[in-house]
Amino acid sequence: MSVIQTPVGNFISKFTVLNGAARELWIAFILKFLNIAAYSVTTSTIVLWLSADFGYSDEKASALFGAWALTMTIGNVLVGSLTDALGMRRTFFLGAWICVVARAVMIFAATPGMALALGMFPLAIGEALGGPVLVAAGRKYSNAKQRSFSFSIIYAMMNVGFLAANYIFDWVRAGLGENGHWTLPLFGQTLTTYRTLFLVSWVLTLLQLPLMWFIRPNTEVTEEGIKTVASPAALHQNIFIAFWLTVRDSAVNTMRFFVELLRQQSFYRLLVFLLLVALLKLIFKLMDAAFPKFCIRELGPGAPAGHLMAINNWLIIFLAPLVGVLTQRFSAYRGVIIGGCLTAASIFIMALPVVWFQPLAGGWFGDFIGHWYLGLTGAVHPYYVMIALFVIVLSFGEAFYSPRVYEYAAAIAPKGQEASYSALSYIPFLLAKLLVGTFSGMLLAKYCPATGERHSATMWLYVAIAASIAPLGLFVLRRQIRVHEAGREE
């Protein structure tokens, strides 16, 4: 007797594709949460820490942030072949231990030289070792039917991590003050507010280590089920010898990988696609480098920047899986165009005159955002309403495009090169971080300085115009740059 599929039953069945998924996939989801929470607490804090604890100007602090982020992204791109050679499990272990040590240095370093050379920049390398691994895990530990939903869950877990980090960011600042201090129990060491935030990120990194032991080496998921594959040759060596040999071989393999890519016409199409997407990623890097200072300067010390950014995370936690399920038949490329249009449109809200939002700030929406959600007292500044609307529209755009960028890179990857191709999905961050490091400090200093007259709307207008180039370029050049996605008919 045949079973009649109802529309509701068919819809619910789309959420059950992960039944029987490998335990490694579930572990990857948890690791993604912890990894992103630690990373996000750090990125929200770095620019403030550089200025408050070491006296760097807006321009210098943003330039250092850009250099740090650029170092991490270059590592993301180059570490792919290291992961393919050494294995996901060992690569992530190595990155986590580097992060544990580097974050400890950032907590206690007394001089900027020590903090940067032994803490901040080694941390970029440690973070780089973990990023592509968890992206590639979505492909390696899922089959074709599970892939889209798995990437949506991974992206949702990222946002659970961002959500936790944003609340931690505000909670610590509210408890200690913007420039407060906290004495470490037992040790008697006094930490500034921003170093205390680094301590939280250190604990989150430490929690990742036990989970990694439950990942089975050399395991992958195929259409036939879970299989054990041959170990990379490097794993049969002593770990230190293996690491050195793998670093050496990784450099050679990376060069070969890029030489091979340069011979393929599809690579240049993918490169243009990723460079256009970088203009969308610019927004999220700006939220790390400039948004906290913008909030503090426009709304006052202790402004709940984390809670405002958390609106995005709350929405994405639910929107990313939902959009992933409802758009399974959509190509990743189409999803990026739709999301890019919404994302670019969202920033124009911040470029509008503040006085236009005064009636809304004094109405039910302002009361909901300001008094109920943020816990403010008194009149609600129109900027709170503007930021909330901006973040809401941004979130809908992000739900469409951002998971699909990772999926797009993974879907076109040849077998055995999943991490290498997933690493290419970090190229948009490369350009975005270059732009943020170069211009965010300048924009803050010119249009949103710590003292003096501010013209923040002009700053956001420039960002909105830059972001608009992405969806326009992807649509106009779609016949020239689009690459066929494995398992897609369109």
VEXDREN-2710 file (C-alpha; in Angstrom, 1 decimal):
% VEXDREN-2710
k/r/px/py/pz
1/MET/0.0/0.0/0.0
2/SER/1.5/3.3/-1.0
3/VAL/1.9/6.2/1.4
4/ILE/0.3/9.4/0.3
5/GLN/2.6/12.4/1.1
6/THR/0.7/15.4/2.3
7/PRO/2.2/18.9/1.9
8/VAL/2.6/19.2/5.7
9/GLY/4.2/15.7/5.9
10/ASN/6.5/16.5/3.0
11/PHE/7.5/19.7/4.6
12/ILE/8.3/18.0/8.0
13/SER/10.2/15.3/6.3
14/LYS/12.7/17.8/5.0
15/PHE/13.8/18.4/8.6
16/THR/14.4/14.7/9.3
17/VAL/17.1/14.2/6.7
18/LEU/19.7/14.2/9.5
19/ASN/18.2/11.1/11.1
20/GLY/21.0/8.6/11.3
21/ALA/23.7/11.2/10.6
22/ALA/27.3/10.4/11.7
23/ARG/28.1/11.5/15.2
24/GLU/31.0/13.5/13.7
25/LEU/28.5/15.8/12.1
26/TRP/26.8/16.5/15.4
27/ILE/30.1/17.1/17.1
28/ALA/31.0/19.5/14.3
29/PHE/27.8/21.4/15.1
30/ILE/28.8/21.8/18.8
31/LEU/32.5/22.6/17.9
32/LYS/31.2/25.3/15.5
33/PHE/29.3/26.9/18.4
34/LEU/32.2/27.0/20.8
35/ASN/34.7/28.0/18.1
36/ILE/32.5/30.9/16.9
37/ALA/31.6/32.1/20.4
38/ALA/35.3/32.3/21.4
39/TYR/36.1/34.0/18.1
40/SER/33.3/36.5/18.3
41/VAL/34.0/37.6/21.8
42/THR/37.6/38.3/20.7
43/THR/36.7/40.2/17.5
44/SER/34.2/42.4/19.2
45/THR/36.8/43.3/21.8
46/ILE/40.1/43.6/19.9
47/VAL/39.7/47.2/18.6
48/LEU/38.4/48.5/21.9
49/TRP/41.3/46.6/23.8
50/LEU/43.9/48.1/21.5
51/SER/42.6/51.6/22.1
52/ALA/41.8/51.4/25.8
53/ASP/44.7/49.2/27.0
54/PHE/47.5/50.3/24.7
55/GLY/46.4/53.8/23.5
56/TYR/46.1/53.1/19.8
57/SER/44.1/55.6/17.7
58/ASP/41.1/54.6/15.6
59/GLU/43.2/54.4/12.4
60/LYS/46.0/52.4/14.0
61/ALA/43.7/50.1/16.0
62/SER/41.6/49.4/12.8
63/ALA/44.8/48.8/10.8
64/LEU/46.1/46.3/13.3
65/PHE/42.7/44.6/13.4
66/GLY/42.7/44.5/9.6
67/ALA/46.3/43.0/9.5
68/TRP/45.2/40.4/12.1
69/ALA/42.1/39.5/10.2
70/LEU/44.0/39.4/7.0
71/THR/46.6/37.0/8.5
72/MET/43.8/34.7/9.6
73/THR/42.1/34.8/6.2
74/ILE/45.4/34.0/4.3
75/GLY/45.8/31.1/6.7
76/ASN/42.3/30.0/6.0
77/VAL/43.0/29.9/2.3
78/LEU/46.4/28.2/2.6
79/VAL/45.5/25.7/5.3
80/GLY/43.2/23.6/3.1
81/SER/45.9/21.3/1.8
82/LEU/47.3/20.9/5.3
83/THR/44.0/19.7/6.4
84/ASP/43.6/17.3/3.5
85/ALA/47.1/15.9/4.3
86/LEU/47.1/15.8/8.1
87/GLY/43.4/15.1/8.7
88/MET/40.6/17.1/10.1
89/ARG/41.0/15.9/13.7
90/ARG/44.7/16.7/14.1
91/THR/44.5/20.0/12.3
92/PHE/41.7/21.2/14.6
93/PHE/43.6/19.9/17.7
94/LEU/46.7/21.9/16.6
95/GLY/44.7/25.1/16.0
96/ALA/42.8/24.8/19.3
97/TRP/46.1/24.5/21.3
98/ILE/47.6/27.5/19.5
99/CYS/44.5/29.5/20.4
100/VAL/44.7/28.5/24.1
101/VAL/48.2/29.7/24.4
102/ALA/47.8/32.9/22.3
103/ARG/44.7/34.0/24.2
104/ALA/46.5/33.5/27.5
105/VAL/49.2/35.9/26.3
106/MET/46.6/38.5/25.3
107/ILE/45.0/38.3/28.8
108/PHE/48.3/38.9/30.7
109/ALA/50.6/40.7/28.3
110/ALA/52.0/43.9/29.7
111/THR/53.4/45.5/26.5
112/PRO/51.9/45.9/23.1
113/GLY/54.8/44.2/21.5
114/MET/54.3/41.0/23.5
115/ALA/50.5/41.2/23.1
116/LEU/50.8/41.5/19.3
117/ALA/53.7/39.2/18.5
118/LEU/53.0/36.4/20.9
119/GLY/49.2/36.7/21.3
120/MET/47.1/38.5/18.7
121/PHE/48.9/37.3/15.5
122/PRO/49.6/33.7/16.6
123/LEU/45.8/33.6/17.5
124/ALA/45.1/34.4/13.9
125/ILE/47.0/31.3/12.8
126/GLY/45.2/29.1/15.4
127/GLU/41.8/30.4/14.3
128/ALA/42.8/29.8/10.6
129/LEU/43.5/26.1/11.3
130/GLY/40.0/25.6/12.7
131/GLY/37.9/27.5/10.2
132/PRO/38.1/25.4/7.0
133/VAL/38.0/22.2/9.0
134/LEU/34.5/22.8/10.3
135/VAL/33.3/24.1/6.9
136/ALA/34.7/20.9/5.2
137/ALA/33.1/18.8/7.9
138/GLY/29.7/19.8/6.6
139/ARG/30.6/18.1/3.3
140/LYS/32.7/15.2/4.6
141/TYR/30.3/14.0/7.3
142/SER/27.0/14.3/5.3
143/ASN/25.6/12.8/2.1
144/ALA/24.1/14.7/-0.8
145/LYS/20.6/14.6/0.6
146/GLN/21.8/16.0/4.0
147/ARG/24.2/18.6/2.6
148/SER/22.1/21.7/2.2
149/PHE/20.4/21.2/5.6
150/SER/23.7/20.4/7.2
151/PHE/25.3/23.6/6.0
152/SER/22.2/25.5/7.2
153/ILE/22.5/24.0/10.7
154/ILE/26.3/24.7/10.7
155/TYR/25.4/28.3/9.9
156/ALA/22.7/28.4/12.5
157/MET/25.2/27.1/15.1
158/MET/27.6/29.8/14.1
159/ASN/24.9/32.3/15.0
160/VAL/24.1/30.6/18.3
161/GLY/27.8/31.2/19.0
162/PHE/27.6/34.8/17.9
163/LEU/24.5/35.2/20.0
164/ALA/26.2/33.9/23.2
165/ALA/29.2/36.1/22.4
166/ASN/27.2/39.2/22.0
167/TYR/25.4/38.8/25.3
168/ILE/28.7/38.0/27.0
169/PHE/30.2/41.1/25.4
170/ASP/27.4/43.4/26.9
171/TRP/27.2/41.4/30.2
172/VAL/30.9/41.8/31.1
173/ARG/30.9/45.5/30.0
174/ALA/27.8/46.2/32.0
175/GLY/29.1/44.5/35.1
176/LEU/32.6/46.0/35.1
177/GLY/32.1/49.2/33.2
178/GLU/33.5/50.2/29.8
179/ASN/36.9/50.8/31.5
180/GLY/36.6/48.8/34.6
181/HIS/38.7/46.1/36.3
182/TRP/38.2/42.6/37.7
183/THR/40.5/40.7/40.1
184/LEU/41.2/37.1/39.1
185/PRO/40.3/34.8/42.1
186/LEU/43.2/32.9/43.6
187/PHE/45.8/34.6/41.5
188/GLY/45.1/38.2/42.6
189/GLN/45.8/39.4/39.0
190/THR/43.8/42.5/38.0
191/LEU/42.3/42.4/34.5
192/THR/40.7/45.2/32.6
193/THR/37.2/44.8/31.2
194/TYR/38.5/43.9/27.7
195/ARG/41.1/41.4/29.1
196/THR/38.3/39.8/31.1
197/LEU/36.4/39.2/27.8
198/PHE/39.5/37.5/26.4
199/LEU/39.5/35.3/29.5
200/VAL/36.0/34.2/28.6
201/SER/37.0/33.4/25.1
202/TRP/40.0/31.3/26.5
203/VAL/37.6/29.2/28.5
204/LEU/35.4/28.6/25.5
205/THR/38.4/27.4/23.5
206/LEU/39.5/25.1/26.3
207/LEU/36.1/23.4/26.2
208/GLN/36.6/22.3/22.6
209/LEU/39.5/20.0/23.3
210/PRO/37.6/17.1/25.0
211/LEU/35.0/17.0/22.2
212/MET/37.6/16.4/19.6
213/TRP/38.5/13.0/21.0
214/PHE/35.1/11.6/20.0
215/ILE/35.8/12.3/16.3
216/ARG/36.8/9.0/14.7
217/PRO/40.0/9.3/12.5
218/ASN/39.7/8.8/8.8
219/THR/35.9/8.7/8.8
220/GLU/33.7/10.0/5.9
221/VAL/30.1/9.8/4.8
222/THR/29.1/8.7/1.3
223/GLU/25.8/7.8/-0.4
224/GLU/26.4/4.2/0.8
225/GLY/26.9/5.2/4.4
226/ILE/29.8/5.8/6.9
227/LYS/33.2/4.6/5.6
228/THR/36.7/4.4/7.0
229/VAL/39.2/5.7/4.5
230/ALA/43.0/5.2/4.4
231/SER/45.0/7.5/6.7
232/PRO/47.0/10.3/5.2
233/ALA/50.7/9.2/5.0
234/ALA/51.7/12.0/7.3
235/LEU/49.7/10.4/10.2
236/HIS/52.0/7.4/10.4
237/GLN/54.9/9.6/11.5
238/ASN/55.7/11.0/14.9
239/ILE/53.3/13.9/15.4
240/PHE/56.1/16.6/15.4
241/ILE/57.8/15.0/12.4
242/ALA/54.5/14.6/10.7
243/PHE/53.7/18.2/11.3
244/TRP/56.9/19.4/9.8
245/LEU/56.7/17.1/6.8
246/THR/53.0/18.1/6.3
247/VAL/53.8/21.8/6.5
248/ARG/56.5/21.3/3.9
249/ASP/54.3/19.1/1.7
250/SER/51.4/21.5/2.3
251/ALA/53.4/24.4/0.8
252/VAL/54.2/22.3/-2.3
253/ASN/50.6/20.9/-2.5
254/THR/49.2/24.4/-2.1
255/MET/51.4/25.7/-5.0
256/ARG/50.3/22.8/-7.1
257/PHE/46.7/23.3/-6.2
258/PHE/46.8/26.9/-7.3
259/VAL/48.8/26.2/-10.4
260/GLU/46.2/23.7/-11.4
261/LEU/43.4/26.1/-10.6
262/LEU/45.1/28.8/-12.8
263/ARG/44.7/26.4/-15.7
264/GLN/41.0/26.1/-15.2
265/GLN/38.6/28.6/-16.7
266/SER/36.1/27.8/-13.9
267/PHE/38.5/29.1/-11.3
268/TYR/38.4/32.6/-12.7
269/ARG/34.6/32.5/-12.7
270/LEU/34.7/31.4/-9.1
271/LEU/37.2/34.0/-8.2
272/VAL/35.0/36.8/-9.6
273/PHE/32.0/35.4/-7.7
274/LEU/34.0/35.4/-4.5
275/LEU/35.3/38.9/-5.0
276/LEU/31.8/40.2/-5.5
277/VAL/30.6/38.4/-2.3
278/ALA/33.4/40.1/-0.4
279/LEU/31.5/43.4/-0.7
280/LEU/28.7/41.7/1.3
281/LYS/31.1/40.3/3.8
282/LEU/32.4/43.8/4.3
283/ILE/29.3/44.6/6.3
284/PHE/30.0/41.9/8.9
285/LYS/33.7/42.8/9.3
286/LEU/32.6/46.4/9.8
287/MET/30.3/45.2/12.6
288/ASP/33.4/43.9/14.3
289/ALA/35.8/46.7/13.6
290/ALA/33.6/49.8/13.8
291/PHE/30.1/49.0/15.1
292/PRO/31.0/48.9/18.9
293/LYS/32.8/52.2/18.7
294/PHE/29.9/53.7/16.6
295/CYS/27.4/52.6/19.3
296/ILE/29.5/53.9/22.2
297/ARG/30.0/57.3/20.5
298/GLU/26.5/57.8/19.3
299/LEU/24.6/56.2/22.2
300/GLY/27.0/56.6/25.1
301/PRO/29.4/54.4/27.2
302/GLY/27.9/51.0/27.9
303/ALA/25.6/51.1/24.9
304/PRO/24.2/47.6/24.4
305/ALA/26.0/46.9/21.0
306/GLY/26.0/43.2/21.7
307/HIS/22.3/43.0/22.2
308/LEU/21.7/45.0/19.0
309/MET/23.9/42.6/17.0
310/ALA/22.2/39.7/18.8
311/ILE/19.0/40.5/16.9
312/ASN/20.7/39.2/13.8
313/ASN/21.7/36.0/15.6
314/TRP/18.2/35.3/17.0
315/LEU/16.7/35.6/13.5
316/ILE/19.4/33.6/11.8
317/ILE/19.2/30.7/14.2
318/PHE/15.7/30.1/12.9
319/LEU/15.9/31.6/9.4
320/ALA/19.0/29.8/8.2
321/PRO/17.5/26.2/8.6
322/LEU/14.1/27.4/7.4
323/VAL/15.4/29.1/4.3
324/GLY/17.7/26.1/3.8
325/VAL/14.8/23.7/3.8
326/LEU/12.5/25.9/1.7
327/THR/15.1/26.7/-0.9
328/GLN/16.7/23.2/-1.3
329/ARG/15.7/23.3/-5.0
330/PHE/17.4/26.7/-5.5
331/SER/20.9/26.8/-6.7
332/ALA/23.4/28.3/-4.3
333/TYR/24.2/31.0/-6.9
334/ARG/20.6/32.2/-7.0
335/GLY/20.4/32.2/-3.3
336/VAL/23.4/34.5/-3.1
337/ILE/21.8/37.0/-5.5
338/ILE/18.5/37.1/-3.6
339/GLY/20.3/37.5/-0.2
340/GLY/22.7/40.0/-1.6
341/CYS/19.9/42.3/-2.7
342/LEU/18.3/42.3/0.8
343/THR/21.7/42.7/2.5
344/ALA/22.7/45.7/0.4
345/ALA/19.3/47.3/0.9
346/SER/19.5/47.0/4.7
347/ILE/22.5/49.3/5.0
348/PHE/20.7/52.2/3.3
349/ILE/18.5/52.4/6.5
350/MET/21.5/53.6/8.4
351/ALA/22.2/56.3/5.9
352/LEU/18.8/57.9/6.3
353/PRO/18.2/61.0/8.4
354/VAL/17.8/60.1/12.1
355/VAL/14.9/62.4/12.6
356/TRP/12.8/60.4/10.2
357/PHE/12.7/57.6/12.8
358/GLN/11.7/59.7/15.8
359/PRO/8.0/58.9/15.5
360/LEU/8.8/55.2/15.3
361/ALA/11.1/55.5/18.3
362/GLY/8.3/57.1/20.3
363/GLY/5.8/54.4/19.3
364/TRP/5.2/50.8/20.1
365/PHE/8.2/49.6/18.1
366/GLY/10.6/51.9/19.9
367/ASP/9.0/50.8/23.2
368/PHE/9.5/47.1/22.3
369/ILE/13.1/47.5/21.2
370/GLY/14.2/50.1/23.7
371/HIS/12.3/49.3/26.9
372/TRP/11.4/45.6/26.6
373/TYR/14.3/44.1/24.7
374/LEU/17.2/46.4/25.7
375/GLY/15.9/47.4/29.1
376/LEU/16.5/51.1/28.6
377/THR/14.8/53.8/30.7
378/GLY/13.4/57.1/29.4
379/ALA/13.1/58.2/25.8
380/VAL/14.4/55.8/23.1
381/HIS/17.0/57.3/20.8
382/PRO/16.0/56.9/17.1
383/TYR/19.3/55.2/16.4
384/TYR/18.0/52.1/18.4
385/VAL/15.1/51.8/16.0
386/MET/17.3/52.4/12.9
387/ILE/19.8/49.8/14.0
388/ALA/17.1/47.2/14.8
389/LEU/15.5/47.6/11.4
390/PHE/18.8/47.5/9.7
391/VAL/19.8/44.3/11.5
392/ILE/16.4/42.6/10.8
393/VAL/16.6/43.2/7.0
394/LEU/20.3/42.3/7.0
395/SER/19.4/39.0/8.7
396/PHE/16.9/38.0/6.0
397/GLY/19.5/38.7/3.4
398/GLU/22.2/36.8/5.3
399/ALA/19.9/33.7/5.6
400/PHE/19.6/33.5/1.9
401/TYR/23.2/34.2/0.8
402/SER/25.8/33.4/3.4
403/PRO/25.3/29.6/3.9
404/ARG/25.1/29.3/0.2
405/VAL/28.6/30.8/-0.3
406/TYR/30.1/27.9/1.7
407/GLU/27.9/25.4/-0.1
408/TYR/28.8/26.7/-3.5
409/ALA/32.5/26.3/-2.9
410/ALA/32.0/22.8/-1.4
411/ALA/29.6/21.7/-4.1
412/ILE/32.1/22.3/-6.9
413/ALA/35.0/20.6/-5.1
414/PRO/36.6/17.5/-6.7
415/LYS/36.7/14.4/-4.4
416/GLY/39.6/14.6/-1.9
417/GLN/39.9/18.4/-2.1
418/GLU/37.0/19.4/0.0
419/ALA/39.0/21.4/2.5
420/SER/41.0/23.1/-0.2
421/TYR/37.9/24.2/-2.0
422/SER/36.1/25.1/1.2
423/ALA/39.1/27.3/2.0
424/LEU/38.5/29.2/-1.2
425/SER/35.1/30.3/0.4
426/TYR/37.2/32.5/2.7
427/ILE/38.5/34.6/-0.1
428/PRO/35.6/37.1/0.3
429/PHE/36.9/37.7/3.8
430/LEU/40.3/38.5/2.5
431/LEU/39.2/41.5/0.5
432/ALA/36.6/42.5/3.1
433/LYS/39.3/42.6/5.8
434/LEU/41.7/44.5/3.6
435/LEU/38.9/47.1/3.1
436/VAL/37.9/47.2/6.8
437/GLY/41.5/47.5/8.0
438/THR/42.2/50.2/5.5
439/PHE/39.0/52.3/5.7
440/SER/37.1/51.6/8.8
441/GLY/39.4/53.6/11.1
442/MET/39.4/56.4/8.6
443/LEU/35.7/56.5/8.3
444/LEU/35.3/56.4/12.1
445/ALA/37.8/59.2/12.6
446/LYS/36.3/61.4/9.9
447/TYR/32.5/60.8/10.3
448/CYS/32.1/59.4/13.8
449/PRO/35.0/60.7/15.9
450/ALA/35.2/60.3/19.7
451/THR/34.8/64.0/20.1
452/GLY/33.5/66.7/17.8
453/GLU/30.8/66.8/15.1
454/ARG/29.6/63.5/13.7
455/HIS/28.1/62.6/10.3
456/SER/27.6/58.9/10.8
457/ALA/25.0/58.6/8.0
458/THR/27.7/59.5/5.4
459/MET/29.8/56.6/6.7
460/TRP/27.0/54.1/6.3
461/LEU/26.1/55.5/2.8
462/TYR/29.6/54.7/1.5
463/VAL/29.2/51.2/2.9
464/ALA/25.8/50.8/1.3
465/ILE/26.9/51.8/-2.1
466/ALA/29.9/49.4/-2.0
467/ALA/27.7/46.5/-0.9
468/SER/25.2/47.2/-3.7
469/ILE/27.8/46.3/-6.3
470/ALA/27.7/42.7/-5.2
471/PRO/24.2/41.6/-6.2
472/LEU/24.2/43.8/-9.3
473/GLY/27.5/42.3/-10.5
474/LEU/26.3/38.7/-9.7
475/PHE/23.2/39.2/-11.8
476/VAL/24.7/41.1/-14.7
477/LEU/27.7/38.7/-15.0
478/ARG/25.8/35.4/-14.2
479/ARG/26.3/33.9/-17.7
480/GLN/30.0/34.6/-17.5
481/ILE/31.0/33.6/-14.0
482/ARG/28.5/30.9/-12.9
483/VAL/30.0/27.4/-12.3
484/HIS/27.9/24.2/-12.4
485/GLU/27.1/22.9/-8.9
486/ALA/27.3/19.2/-8.3
487/GLY/23.8/17.6/-7.9
488/ARG/22.0/20.6/-9.3
489/GLU/20.2/20.6/-12.6
490/GLU/19.9/24.4/-13.0
END
